[in-house]
Amino acid sequence: GLVSALSAAAFAGEPFSLAALVSSVVIKLQNEYVGTMMSNWKIWIPPQLVNFALMPPPLRVPFASLVALVWNVVLALVANR
C-alpha cells in the first residue's frame, strides 16, 4: 500500500544521499584533518605529560576527563562556526 510505496521511495533515494554525505565528509577531512590533528596534539600532549608526571593516580581519570570535555567543546565550536 501507501506505506510500502513511501518506504520504497525513501529507500531508493537513500544511496544517493549517502553518497553525497560520504563525499562531503571526505572533502571536509581533506580540508581540515591536518589542522585538527595539530590542535589535538597541542591540547592533549601537555596535559597528559602533567597528568602522568604530577597527578596522583586517583585524579588521573578525572583530570583527563576534564581535558576531554574542553577538547570536545573546542571541536563543537569549530565545527559549528
All heavy atoms as a GROMACS GRO file, in nm:
protein
  612
    1GLY      N    1   0.081  -0.118   0.000
    1GLY     CA    2   0.000   0.000   0.000
    1GLY      C    3   0.086   0.125   0.000
    1GLY      O    4   0.199   0.128  -0.048
    2LEU      N    5   0.029   0.227   0.056
    2LEU     CA    6   0.092   0.359   0.059
    2LEU      C    7   0.222   0.356   0.140
    2LEU      O    8   0.322   0.413   0.098
    2LEU     CB    9  -0.006   0.462   0.117
    2LEU     CG   10   0.046   0.603   0.128
    2LEU    CD1   11   0.084   0.657  -0.009
    2LEU    CD2   12  -0.057   0.692   0.194
    3VAL      N   13   0.221   0.287   0.252
    3VAL     CA   14   0.340   0.282   0.338
    3VAL      C   15   0.455   0.215   0.264
    3VAL      O   16   0.568   0.264   0.266
    3VAL     CB   17   0.309   0.210   0.470
    3VAL    CG1   18   0.436   0.188   0.551
    3VAL    CG2   19   0.207   0.287   0.551
    4SER      N   20   0.429   0.104   0.197
    4SER     CA   21   0.537   0.036   0.126
    4SER      C   22   0.585   0.119   0.008
    4SER      O   23   0.705   0.120  -0.023
    4SER     CB   24   0.493  -0.103   0.081
    4SER     OG   25   0.384  -0.094  -0.008
    5ALA      N   26   0.496   0.192  -0.057
    5ALA     CA   27   0.537   0.279  -0.168
    5ALA      C   28   0.626   0.392  -0.117
    5ALA      O   29   0.728   0.425  -0.179
    5ALA     CB   30   0.414   0.335  -0.239
    6LEU      N   31   0.589   0.451  -0.005
    6LEU     CA   32   0.671   0.558   0.053
    6LEU      C   33   0.805   0.504   0.102
    6LEU      O   34   0.908   0.569   0.086
    6LEU     CB   35   0.596   0.627   0.167
    6LEU     CG   36   0.476   0.712   0.126
    6LEU    CD1   37   0.404   0.765   0.250
    6LEU    CD2   38   0.518   0.826   0.036
    7SER      N   39   0.802   0.385   0.160
    7SER     CA   40   0.926   0.323   0.206
    7SER      C   41   1.019   0.295   0.089
    7SER      O   42   1.140   0.318   0.096
    7SER     CB   43   0.898   0.193   0.281
    7SER     OG   44   0.821   0.218   0.396
    8ALA      N   45   0.962   0.245  -0.020
    8ALA     CA   46   1.044   0.215  -0.140
    8ALA      C   47   1.101   0.344  -0.196
    8ALA      O   48   1.219   0.348  -0.236
    8ALA     CB   49   0.959   0.144  -0.244
    9ALA      N   50   1.023   0.452  -0.198
    9ALA     CA   51   1.073   0.580  -0.249
    9ALA      C   52   1.184   0.634  -0.161
    9ALA      O   53   1.286   0.685  -0.211
    9ALA     CB   54   0.958   0.680  -0.259
   10ALA      N   55   1.166   0.622  -0.031
   10ALA     CA   56   1.269   0.670   0.061
   10ALA      C   57   1.396   0.588   0.047
   10ALA      O   58   1.506   0.640   0.046
   10ALA     CB   59   1.217   0.665   0.204
   11PHE      N   60   1.380   0.455   0.034
   11PHE     CA   61   1.496   0.367   0.019
   11PHE      C   62   1.568   0.392  -0.113
   11PHE      O   63   1.690   0.390  -0.120
   11PHE     CB   64   1.454   0.221   0.031
   11PHE     CG   65   1.570   0.126   0.022
   11PHE    CD1   66   1.655   0.107   0.132
   11PHE    CD2   67   1.598   0.058  -0.095
   11PHE    CE1   68   1.762   0.022   0.123
   11PHE    CE2   69   1.706  -0.028  -0.104
   11PHE     CZ   70   1.788  -0.046   0.006
   12ALA      N   71   1.495   0.417  -0.218
   12ALA     CA   72   1.555   0.441  -0.349
   12ALA      C   73   1.639   0.568  -0.347
   12ALA      O   74   1.742   0.575  -0.414
   12ALA     CB   75   1.447   0.449  -0.456
   13GLY      N   76   1.596   0.667  -0.272
   13GLY     CA   77   1.672   0.792  -0.265
   13GLY      C   78   1.788   0.787  -0.168
   13GLY      O   79   1.877   0.870  -0.172
   14GLU      N   80   1.791   0.688  -0.081
   14GLU     CA   81   1.892   0.682   0.024
   14GLU      C   82   2.035   0.665  -0.028
   14GLU      O   83   2.124   0.734   0.018
   14GLU     CB   84   1.858   0.570   0.122
   14GLU     CG   85   1.949   0.568   0.242
   14GLU     CD   86   1.904   0.464   0.343
   14GLU    OE1   87   1.784   0.438   0.355
   14GLU    OE2   88   1.993   0.410   0.410
   15PRO      N   89   2.061   0.576  -0.124
   15PRO     CA   90   2.200   0.560  -0.169
   15PRO      C   91   2.260   0.689  -0.224
   15PRO      O   92   2.377   0.717  -0.204
   15PRO     CB   93   2.193   0.453  -0.277
   15PRO     CG   94   2.068   0.378  -0.247
   15PRO     CD   95   1.975   0.478  -0.186
   16PHE      N   96   2.179   0.770  -0.290
   16PHE     CA   97   2.230   0.894  -0.348
   16PHE      C   98   2.264   0.994  -0.238
   16PHE      O   99   2.366   1.060  -0.242
   16PHE     CB  100   2.129   0.952  -0.447
   16PHE     CG  101   2.100   0.860  -0.560
   16PHE    CD1  102   1.979   0.795  -0.569
   16PHE    CD2  103   2.196   0.834  -0.657
   16PHE    CE1  104   1.953   0.708  -0.673
   16PHE    CE2  105   2.172   0.746  -0.761
   16PHE     CZ  106   2.048   0.683  -0.769
   17SER      N  107   2.178   1.004  -0.138
   17SER     CA  108   2.208   1.096  -0.028
   17SER      C  109   2.325   1.044   0.054
   17SER      O  110   2.405   1.123   0.104
   17SER     CB  111   2.085   1.119   0.059
   17SER     OG  112   2.044   0.998   0.121
   18LEU      N  113   2.338   0.914   0.068
   18LEU     CA  114   2.451   0.856   0.139
   18LEU      C  115   2.581   0.885   0.064
   18LEU      O  116   2.681   0.922   0.126
   18LEU     CB  117   2.431   0.706   0.158
   18LEU     CG  118   2.540   0.634   0.236
   18LEU    CD1  119   2.554   0.692   0.377
   18LEU    CD2  120   2.511   0.485   0.243
   19ALA      N  121   2.579   0.873  -0.066
   19ALA     CA  122   2.698   0.902  -0.146
   19ALA      C  123   2.737   1.049  -0.133
   19ALA      O  124   2.855   1.082  -0.121
   19ALA     CB  125   2.673   0.866  -0.292
   20ALA      N  126   2.639   1.137  -0.132
   20ALA     CA  127   2.666   1.280  -0.116
   20ALA      C  128   2.724   1.308   0.022
   20ALA      O  129   2.816   1.388   0.037
   20ALA     CB  130   2.540   1.361  -0.138
   21LEU      N  131   2.670   1.241   0.122
   21LEU     CA  132   2.720   1.259   0.258
   21LEU      C  133   2.865   1.211   0.270
   21LEU      O  134   2.950   1.281   0.324
   21LEU     CB  135   2.632   1.183   0.358
   21LEU     CG  136   2.679   1.184   0.503
   21LEU    CD1  137   2.675   1.325   0.559
   21LEU    CD2  138   2.594   1.090   0.586
   22VAL      N  139   2.893   1.095   0.216
   22VAL     CA  140   3.030   1.040   0.220
   22VAL      C  141   3.125   1.134   0.147
   22VAL      O  142   3.234   1.165   0.195
   22VAL     CB  143   3.034   0.898   0.160
   22VAL    CG1  144   3.178   0.853   0.137
   22VAL    CG2  145   2.960   0.801   0.251
   23SER      N  146   3.081   1.186   0.033
   23SER     CA  147   3.164   1.278  -0.044
   23SER      C  148   3.194   1.405   0.035
   23SER      O  149   3.308   1.452   0.038
   23SER     CB  150   3.093   1.313  -0.175
   23SER     OG  151   3.167   1.409  -0.246
   24SER      N  152   3.093   1.460   0.101
   24SER     CA  153   3.115   1.583   0.179
   24SER      C  154   3.206   1.557   0.299
   24SER      O  155   3.288   1.642   0.334
   24SER     CB  156   2.982   1.644   0.222
   24SER     OG  157   2.918   1.564   0.318
   25VAL      N  158   3.194   1.439   0.359
   25VAL     CA  159   3.281   1.405   0.472
   25VAL      C  160   3.426   1.392   0.425
   25VAL      O  161   3.518   1.442   0.491
   25VAL     CB  162   3.233   1.276   0.542
   25VAL    CG1  163   3.338   1.223   0.638
   25VAL    CG2  164   3.102   1.300   0.614
   26VAL      N  165   3.446   1.329   0.311
   26VAL     CA  166   3.582   1.314   0.257
   26VAL      C  167   3.643   1.451   0.227
   26VAL      O  168   3.759   1.477   0.262
   26VAL     CB  169   3.581   1.224   0.132
   26VAL    CG1  170   3.714   1.232   0.057
   26VAL    CG2  171   3.551   1.081   0.171
   27ILE      N  172   3.566   1.540   0.168
   27ILE     CA  173   3.616   1.675   0.137
   27ILE      C  174   3.650   1.749   0.266
   27ILE      O  175   3.755   1.814   0.276
   27ILE     CB  176   3.513   1.752   0.053
   27ILE    CG1  177   3.505   1.692  -0.087
   27ILE    CG2  178   3.548   1.900   0.045
   27ILE    CD1  179   3.389   1.741  -0.170
   28LYS      N  180   3.562   1.739   0.366
   28LYS     CA  181   3.588   1.806   0.494
   28LYS      C  182   3.715   1.752   0.559
   28LYS      O  183   3.796   1.828   0.612
   28LYS     CB  184   3.468   1.789   0.586
   28LYS     CG  185   3.476   1.870   0.714
   28LYS     CD  186   3.344   1.866   0.786
   28LYS     CE  187   3.347   1.944   0.914
   28LYS     NZ  188   3.341   2.088   0.897
   29LEU      N  189   3.734   1.620   0.556
   29LEU     CA  190   3.855   1.560   0.611
   29LEU      C  191   3.980   1.609   0.538
   29LEU      O  192   4.081   1.641   0.600
   29LEU     CB  193   3.848   1.408   0.606
   29LEU     CG  194   3.767   1.341   0.716
   29LEU    CD1  195   3.754   1.192   0.688
   29LEU    CD2  196   3.829   1.364   0.852
   30GLN      N  197   3.973   1.614   0.407
   30GLN     CA  198   4.088   1.660   0.329
   30GLN      C  199   4.125   1.804   0.364
   30GLN      O  200   4.242   1.840   0.368
   30GLN     CB  201   4.060   1.648   0.179
   30GLN     CG  202   4.059   1.506   0.130
   30GLN     CD  203   4.013   1.494  -0.014
   30GLN    OE1  204   3.943   1.580  -0.067
   30GLN    NE2  205   4.050   1.384  -0.079
   31ASN      N  206   4.024   1.886   0.390
   31ASN     CA  207   4.048   2.028   0.417
   31ASN      C  208   4.090   2.055   0.561
   31ASN      O  209   4.164   2.150   0.586
   31ASN     CB  210   3.923   2.110   0.385
   31ASN     CG  211   3.894   2.113   0.237
   31ASN    OD1  212   3.983   2.097   0.155
   31ASN    ND2  213   3.769   2.133   0.204
   32GLU      N  214   4.043   1.974   0.656
   32GLU     CA  215   4.060   2.011   0.796
   32GLU      C  216   4.137   1.910   0.881
   32GLU      O  217   4.166   1.939   0.997
   32GLU     CB  218   3.922   2.032   0.859
   32GLU     CG  219   3.845   2.144   0.792
   32GLU     CD  220   3.706   2.162   0.850
   32GLU    OE1  221   3.679   2.108   0.958
   32GLU    OE2  222   3.625   2.229   0.785
   33TYR      N  223   4.175   1.796   0.828
   33TYR     CA  224   4.235   1.691   0.909
   33TYR      C  225   4.367   1.734   0.973
   33TYR      O  226   4.386   1.718   1.093
   33TYR     CB  227   4.255   1.564   0.826
   33TYR     CG  228   4.313   1.450   0.905
   33TYR    CD1  229   4.234   1.378   0.993
   33TYR    CD2  230   4.448   1.416   0.896
   33TYR    CE1  231   4.287   1.275   1.069
   33TYR    CE2  232   4.502   1.314   0.971
   33TYR     CZ  233   4.420   1.243   1.056
   33TYR     OH  234   4.473   1.141   1.132
   34VAL      N  235   4.458   1.788   0.894
   34VAL     CA  236   4.591   1.823   0.945
   34VAL      C  237   4.579   1.930   1.054
   34VAL      O  238   4.639   1.916   1.162
   34VAL     CB  239   4.684   1.870   0.831
   34VAL    CG1  240   4.814   1.925   0.887
   34VAL    CG2  241   4.712   1.755   0.736
   35GLY      N  242   4.500   2.032   1.031
   35GLY     CA  243   4.482   2.137   1.132
   35GLY      C  244   4.420   2.085   1.260
   35GLY      O  245   4.460   2.123   1.370
   36THR      N  246   4.322   1.996   1.244
   36THR     CA  247   4.257   1.938   1.361
   36THR      C  248   4.355   1.852   1.439
   36THR      O  249   4.358   1.857   1.564
   36THR     CB  250   4.134   1.855   1.318
   36THR    OG1  251   4.044   1.940   1.246
   36THR    CG2  252   4.063   1.798   1.439
   37MET      N  253   4.436   1.773   1.371
   37MET     CA  254   4.533   1.688   1.441
   37MET      C  255   4.640   1.773   1.512
   37MET      O  256   4.681   1.741   1.624
   37MET     CB  257   4.600   1.590   1.344
   37MET     CG  258   4.511   1.474   1.306
   37MET     SD  259   4.445   1.382   1.447
   37MET     CE  260   4.592   1.318   1.522
   38MET      N  261   4.684   1.881   1.450
   38MET     CA  262   4.781   1.970   1.515
   38MET      C  263   4.721   2.030   1.642
   38MET      O  264   4.786   2.035   1.745
   38MET     CB  265   4.826   2.080   1.419
   38MET     CG  266   4.903   2.028   1.298
   38MET     SD  267   5.054   1.941   1.339
   38MET     CE  268   5.155   2.076   1.392
   39SER      N  269   4.596   2.072   1.633
   39SER     CA  270   4.528   2.125   1.752
   39SER      C  271   4.512   2.016   1.857
   39SER      O  272   4.528   2.042   1.978
   39SER     CB  273   4.390   2.180   1.714
   39SER     OG  274   4.404   2.288   1.626
   40ASN      N  275   4.480   1.896   1.814
   40ASN     CA  276   4.466   1.783   1.906
   40ASN      C  277   4.595   1.760   1.984
   40ASN      O  278   4.592   1.743   2.106
   40ASN     CB  279   4.427   1.658   1.826
   40ASN     CG  280   4.408   1.537   1.913
   40ASN    OD1  281   4.350   1.543   2.020
   40ASN    ND2  282   4.458   1.424   1.867
   41TRP      N  283   4.708   1.762   1.914
   41TRP     CA  284   4.835   1.741   1.982
   41TRP      C  285   4.866   1.855   2.078
   41TRP      O  286   4.920   1.834   2.185
   41TRP     CB  287   4.947   1.724   1.880
   41TRP     CG  288   4.935   1.597   1.800
   41TRP    CD1  289   4.869   1.483   1.836
   41TRP    CD2  290   4.988   1.574   1.671
   41TRP    NE1  291   4.879   1.390   1.736
   41TRP    CE2  292   4.951   1.442   1.633
   41TRP    CE3  293   5.062   1.650   1.581
   41TRP    CZ2  294   4.988   1.387   1.512
   41TRP    CZ3  295   5.098   1.594   1.460
   41TRP    CH2  296   5.062   1.464   1.427
   42LYS      N  297   4.832   1.978   2.039
   42LYS     CA  298   4.855   2.093   2.128
   42LYS      C  299   4.769   2.083   2.254
   42LYS      O  300   4.813   2.121   2.363
   42LYS     CB  301   4.824   2.224   2.056
   42LYS     CG  302   4.924   2.259   1.948
   42LYS     CD  303   4.879   2.383   1.875
   42LYS     CE  304   4.963   2.406   1.750
   42LYS     NZ  305   4.911   2.517   1.670
   43ILE      N  306   4.648   2.034   2.238
   43ILE     CA  307   4.557   2.024   2.351
   43ILE      C  308   4.593   1.905   2.440
   43ILE      O  309   4.587   1.915   2.562
   43ILE     CB  310   4.411   2.008   2.301
   43ILE    CG1  311   4.364   2.132   2.228
   43ILE    CG2  312   4.316   1.972   2.414
   43ILE    CD1  313   4.320   2.246   2.314
   44TRP      N  314   4.630   1.791   2.383
   44TRP     CA  315   4.644   1.667   2.461
   44TRP      C  316   4.783   1.640   2.516
   44TRP      O  317   4.796   1.587   2.626
   44TRP     CB  318   4.597   1.547   2.380
   44TRP     CG  319   4.450   1.532   2.388
   44TRP    CD1  320   4.360   1.567   2.292
   44TRP    CD2  321   4.374   1.484   2.498
   44TRP    NE1  322   4.232   1.543   2.336
   44TRP    CE2  323   4.238   1.491   2.463
   44TRP    CE3  324   4.408   1.436   2.623
   44TRP    CZ2  325   4.137   1.452   2.549
   44TRP    CZ3  326   4.306   1.396   2.710
   44TRP    CH2  327   4.173   1.404   2.671
   45ILE      N  328   4.888   1.671   2.444
   45ILE     CA  329   5.022   1.632   2.489
   45ILE      C  330   5.062   1.700   2.620
   45ILE      O  331   5.100   1.631   2.716
   45ILE     CB  332   5.127   1.651   2.377
   45ILE    CG1  333   5.101   1.549   2.266
   45ILE    CG2  334   5.269   1.636   2.432
   45ILE    CD1  335   5.188   1.565   2.145
   46PRO      N  336   5.051   1.833   2.632
   46PRO     CA  337   5.091   1.894   2.760
   46PRO      C  338   5.009   1.844   2.881
   46PRO      O  339   5.069   1.808   2.984
   46PRO     CB  340   5.072   2.045   2.737
   46PRO     CG  341   5.085   2.060   2.588
   46PRO     CD  342   5.025   1.935   2.530
   47PRO      N  343   4.876   1.839   2.871
   47PRO     CA  344   4.802   1.788   2.988
   47PRO      C  345   4.835   1.643   3.022
   47PRO      O  346   4.838   1.607   3.140
   47PRO     CB  347   4.655   1.801   2.948
   47PRO     CG  348   4.653   1.903   2.842
   47PRO     CD  349   4.784   1.891   2.772
   48GLN      N  350   4.861   1.561   2.922
   48GLN     CA  351   4.894   1.421   2.952
   48GLN      C  352   5.032   1.411   3.020
   48GLN      O  353   5.052   1.327   3.107
   48GLN     CB  354   4.889   1.335   2.827
   48GLN     CG  355   4.747   1.312   2.777
   48GLN     CD  356   4.661   1.234   2.875
   48GLN    OE1  357   4.646   1.268   2.992
   48GLN    NE2  358   4.602   1.127   2.826
   49LEU      N  359   5.124   1.497   2.980
   49LEU     CA  360   5.253   1.499   3.050
   49LEU      C  361   5.233   1.539   3.196
   49LEU      O  362   5.291   1.478   3.286
   49LEU     CB  363   5.350   1.596   2.980
   49LEU     CG  364   5.399   1.551   2.842
   49LEU    CD1  365   5.479   1.663   2.776
   49LEU    CD2  366   5.481   1.424   2.852
   50VAL      N  367   5.153   1.642   3.218
   50VAL     CA  368   5.121   1.684   3.355
   50VAL      C  369   5.049   1.572   3.428
   50VAL      O  370   5.079   1.542   3.544
   50VAL     CB  371   5.035   1.813   3.354
   50VAL    CG1  372   4.978   1.842   3.492
   50VAL    CG2  373   5.117   1.931   3.303
   51ASN      N  374   4.955   1.509   3.361
   51ASN     CA  375   4.874   1.405   3.421
   51ASN      C  376   4.961   1.291   3.476
   51ASN      O  377   4.948   1.251   3.591
   51ASN     CB  378   4.773   1.350   3.319
   51ASN     CG  379   4.660   1.271   3.382
   51ASN    OD1  380   4.638   1.274   3.502
   51ASN    ND2  381   4.588   1.202   3.298
   52PHE      N  382   5.051   1.241   3.394
   52PHE     CA  383   5.131   1.126   3.437
   52PHE      C  384   5.252   1.164   3.522
   52PHE      O  385   5.302   1.082   3.597
   52PHE     CB  386   5.173   1.042   3.317
   52PHE     CG  387   5.057   0.969   3.256
   52PHE    CD1  388   5.003   1.008   3.135
   52PHE    CD2  389   4.998   0.863   3.324
   52PHE    CE1  390   4.895   0.940   3.081
   52PHE    CE2  391   4.890   0.795   3.271
   52PHE     CZ  392   4.838   0.835   3.149
   53ALA      N  393   5.296   1.290   3.514
   53ALA     CA  394   5.411   1.331   3.592
   53ALA      C  395   5.372   1.382   3.731
   53ALA      O  396   5.445   1.359   3.828
   53ALA     CB  397   5.489   1.440   3.518
   54LEU      N  398   5.257   1.450   3.741
   54LEU     CA  399   5.226   1.520   3.865
   54LEU      C  400   5.098   1.474   3.935
   54LEU      O  401   5.086   1.491   4.057
   54LEU     CB  402   5.214   1.671   3.837
   54LEU     CG  403   5.337   1.737   3.775
   54LEU    CD1  404   5.309   1.883   3.742
   54LEU    CD2  405   5.457   1.726   3.867
   55MET      N  406   5.003   1.422   3.861
   55MET     CA  407   4.875   1.388   3.921
   55MET      C  408   4.884   1.258   4.001
   55MET      O  409   4.943   1.160   3.952
   55MET     CB  410   4.767   1.370   3.814
   55MET     CG  411   4.719   1.498   3.755
   55MET     SD  412   4.628   1.589   3.878
   55MET     CE  413   4.582   1.730   3.784
   56PRO      N  414   4.825   1.255   4.119
   56PRO     CA  415   4.817   1.126   4.189
   56PRO      C  416   4.724   1.033   4.112
   56PRO      O  417   4.628   1.080   4.047
   56PRO     CB  418   4.758   1.163   4.326
   56PRO     CG  419   4.714   1.303   4.317
   56PRO     CD  420   4.771   1.365   4.195
   57PRO      N  421   4.749   0.904   4.113
   57PRO     CA  422   4.670   0.810   4.033
   57PRO      C  423   4.518   0.824   4.046
   57PRO      O  424   4.449   0.817   3.945
   57PRO     CB  425   4.720   0.674   4.079
   57PRO     CG  426   4.862   0.699   4.116
   57PRO     CD  427   4.862   0.836   4.179
   58PRO      N  428   4.463   0.848   4.164
   58PRO     CA  429   4.316   0.858   4.170
   58PRO      C  430   4.259   0.981   4.096
   58PRO      O  431   4.141   0.984   4.064
   58PRO     CB  432   4.286   0.871   4.320
   58PRO     CG  433   4.406   0.818   4.390
   58PRO     CD  434   4.522   0.844   4.299
   59LEU      N  435   4.343   1.080   4.068
   59LEU     CA  436   4.295   1.201   3.999
   59LEU      C  437   4.324   1.201   3.848
   59LEU      O  438   4.286   1.294   3.779
   59LEU     CB  439   4.356   1.326   4.063
   59LEU     CG  440   4.317   1.352   4.208
   59LEU    CD1  441   4.386   1.476   4.261
   59LEU    CD2  442   4.166   1.364   4.221
   60ARG      N  443   4.390   1.099   3.799
   60ARG     CA  444   4.428   1.098   3.658
   60ARG      C  445   4.307   1.088   3.565
   60ARG      O  446   4.300   1.158   3.465
   60ARG     CB  447   4.526   0.984   3.630
   60ARG     CG  448   4.663   1.013   3.688
   60ARG     CD  449   4.761   0.902   3.660
   60ARG     NE  450   4.888   0.936   3.724
   60ARG     CZ  451   4.984   0.849   3.745
   60ARG    NH1  452   4.970   0.723   3.707
   60ARG    NH2  453   5.096   0.887   3.804
   61VAL      N  454   4.214   1.002   3.597
   61VAL     CA  455   4.095   0.988   3.511
   61VAL      C  456   4.010   1.114   3.514
   61VAL      O  457   3.971   1.165   3.408
   61VAL     CB  458   4.014   0.862   3.548
   61VAL    CG1  459   3.881   0.860   3.474
   61VAL    CG2  460   4.095   0.737   3.515
   62PRO      N  461   3.980   1.172   3.633
   62PRO     CA  462   3.903   1.297   3.631
   62PRO      C  463   3.974   1.410   3.556
   62PRO      O  464   3.911   1.488   3.484
   62PRO     CB  465   3.886   1.332   3.779
   62PRO     CG  466   3.900   1.203   3.851
   62PRO     CD  467   3.997   1.121   3.769
   63PHE      N  468   4.106   1.418   3.572
   63PHE     CA  469   4.181   1.522   3.501
   63PHE      C  470   4.172   1.502   3.350
   63PHE      O  471   4.146   1.598   3.276
   63PHE     CB  472   4.328   1.521   3.547
   63PHE     CG  473   4.412   1.626   3.481
   63PHE    CD1  474   4.405   1.758   3.522
   63PHE    CD2  475   4.498   1.592   3.377
   63PHE    CE1  476   4.483   1.856   3.460
   63PHE    CE2  477   4.576   1.688   3.315
   63PHE     CZ  478   4.569   1.820   3.357
   64ALA      N  479   4.193   1.380   3.303
   64ALA     CA  480   4.184   1.351   3.160
   64ALA      C  481   4.041   1.376   3.109
   64ALA      O  482   4.023   1.424   2.997
   64ALA     CB  483   4.228   1.208   3.131
   65SER      N  484   3.942   1.346   3.191
   65SER     CA  485   3.803   1.372   3.152
   65SER      C  486   3.776   1.521   3.138
   65SER      O  487   3.703   1.563   3.048
   65SER     CB  488   3.708   1.311   3.255
   65SER     OG  489   3.721   1.172   3.257
   66LEU      N  490   3.834   1.600   3.226
   66LEU     CA  491   3.818   1.745   3.216
   66LEU      C  492   3.882   1.798   3.087
   66LEU      O  493   3.823   1.880   3.016
   66LEU     CB  494   3.879   1.814   3.338
   66LEU     CG  495   3.874   1.966   3.338
   66LEU    CD1  496   3.729   2.015   3.341
   66LEU    CD2  497   3.951   2.022   3.456
   67VAL      N  498   4.001   1.749   3.056
   67VAL     CA  499   4.067   1.789   2.932
   67VAL      C  500   3.983   1.745   2.812
   67VAL      O  501   3.966   1.820   2.715
   67VAL     CB  502   4.210   1.732   2.924
   67VAL    CG1  503   4.274   1.761   2.789
   67VAL    CG2  504   4.296   1.787   3.037
   68ALA      N  505   3.926   1.625   2.817
   68ALA     CA  506   3.842   1.576   2.708
   68ALA      C  507   3.719   1.665   2.692
   68ALA      O  508   3.677   1.693   2.578
   68ALA     CB  509   3.800   1.432   2.734
   69LEU      N  510   3.660   1.709   2.802
   69LEU     CA  511   3.545   1.798   2.794
   69LEU      C  512   3.582   1.928   2.724
   69LEU      O  513   3.512   1.974   2.634
   69LEU     CB  514   3.490   1.826   2.935
   69LEU     CG  515   3.376   1.927   2.942
   69LEU    CD1  516   3.252   1.873   2.871
   69LEU    CD2  517   3.346   1.962   3.086
   70VAL      N  518   3.695   1.986   2.762
   70VAL     CA  519   3.740   2.110   2.698
   70VAL      C  520   3.765   2.086   2.549
   70VAL      O  521   3.723   2.165   2.464
   70VAL     CB  522   3.867   2.163   2.768
   70VAL    CG1  523   3.930   2.278   2.689
   70VAL    CG2  524   3.836   2.206   2.910
   71TRP      N  525   3.831   1.976   2.515
   71TRP     CA  526   3.859   1.945   2.375
   71TRP      C  527   3.731   1.929   2.294
   71TRP      O  528   3.719   1.978   2.183
   71TRP     CB  529   3.946   1.820   2.366
   71TRP     CG  530   3.969   1.770   2.226
   71TRP    CD1  531   3.935   1.649   2.178
   71TRP    CD2  532   4.031   1.840   2.116
   71TRP    NE1  533   3.972   1.638   2.046
   71TRP    CE2  534   4.031   1.755   2.006
   71TRP    CE3  535   4.085   1.968   2.103
   71TRP    CZ2  536   4.082   1.792   1.882
   71TRP    CZ3  537   4.137   2.004   1.979
   71TRP    CH2  538   4.136   1.918   1.872
   72ASN      N  539   3.631   1.861   2.351
   72ASN     CA  540   3.505   1.842   2.280
   72ASN      C  541   3.430   1.972   2.262
   72ASN      O  542   3.366   1.994   2.157
   72ASN     CB  543   3.417   1.739   2.353
   72ASN     CG  544   3.469   1.598   2.330
   72ASN    OD1  545   3.508   1.563   2.220
   72ASN    ND2  546   3.469   1.519   2.435
   73VAL      N  547   3.437   2.063   2.358
   73VAL     CA  548   3.376   2.195   2.343
   73VAL      C  549   3.445   2.271   2.230
   73VAL      O  550   3.380   2.332   2.145
   73VAL     CB  551   3.379   2.274   2.476
   73VAL    CG1  552   3.344   2.420   2.454
   73VAL    CG2  553   3.288   2.210   2.577
   74VAL      N  554   3.578   2.266   2.227
   74VAL     CA  555   3.653   2.334   2.120
   74VAL      C  556   3.614   2.276   1.985
   74VAL      O  557   3.588   2.352   1.889
   74VAL     CB  558   3.806   2.323   2.144
   74VAL    CG1  559   3.884   2.366   2.022
   74VAL    CG2  560   3.847   2.403   2.267
   75LEU      N  561   3.610   2.145   1.972
   75LEU     CA  562   3.571   2.081   1.846
   75LEU      C  563   3.430   2.122   1.804
   75LEU      O  564   3.405   2.151   1.686
   75LEU     CB  565   3.579   1.929   1.856
   75LEU     CG  566   3.714   1.865   1.840
   75LEU    CD1  567   3.702   1.714   1.855
   75LEU    CD2  568   3.779   1.901   1.710
   76ALA      N  569   3.338   2.125   1.899
   76ALA     CA  570   3.199   2.163   1.867
   76ALA      C  571   3.192   2.308   1.820
   76ALA      O  572   3.121   2.339   1.724
   76ALA     CB  573   3.109   2.141   1.988
   77LEU      N  574   3.265   2.396   1.885
   77LEU     CA  575   3.265   2.537   1.845
   77LEU      C  576   3.324   2.555   1.705
   77LEU      O  577   3.270   2.630   1.623
   77LEU     CB  578   3.342   2.622   1.947
   77LEU     CG  579   3.276   2.636   2.085
   77LEU    CD1  580   3.371   2.708   2.181
   77LEU    CD2  581   3.143   2.711   2.073
   78VAL      N  582   3.433   2.486   1.678
   78VAL     CA  583   3.496   2.496   1.547
   78VAL      C  584   3.406   2.437   1.439
   78VAL      O  585   3.391   2.493   1.329
   78VAL     CB  586   3.635   2.427   1.547
   78VAL    CG1  587   3.690   2.411   1.407
   78VAL    CG2  588   3.731   2.505   1.635
   79ALA      N  589   3.344   2.324   1.468
   79ALA     CA  590   3.258   2.257   1.368
   79ALA      C  591   3.133   2.337   1.337
   79ALA      O  592   3.080   2.327   1.227
   79ALA     CB  593   3.219   2.119   1.418
   80ASN      N  594   3.089   2.421   1.429
   80ASN     CA  595   2.963   2.493   1.410
   80ASN      C  596   2.981   2.643   1.384
   80ASN      O  597   2.886   2.718   1.394
   80ASN     CB  598   2.872   2.472   1.532
   80ASN     CG  599   2.823   2.331   1.537
   80ASN    OD1  600   2.765   2.282   1.441
   80ASN    ND2  601   2.848   2.262   1.648
   81ARG      N  602   3.102   2.684   1.350
   81ARG     CA  603   3.118   2.828   1.321
   81ARG      C  604   3.080   2.861   1.182
   81ARG      O  605   3.062   2.787   1.095
   81ARG     CB  606   3.258   2.874   1.352
   81ARG     CG  607   3.367   2.812   1.266
   81ARG     CD  608   3.500   2.868   1.301
   81ARG     NE  609   3.596   2.759   1.284
   81ARG     CZ  610   3.714   2.775   1.228
   81ARG    NH1  611   3.753   2.891   1.190
   81ARG    NH2  612   3.795   2.673   1.214
   0.00000   0.00000   0.00000
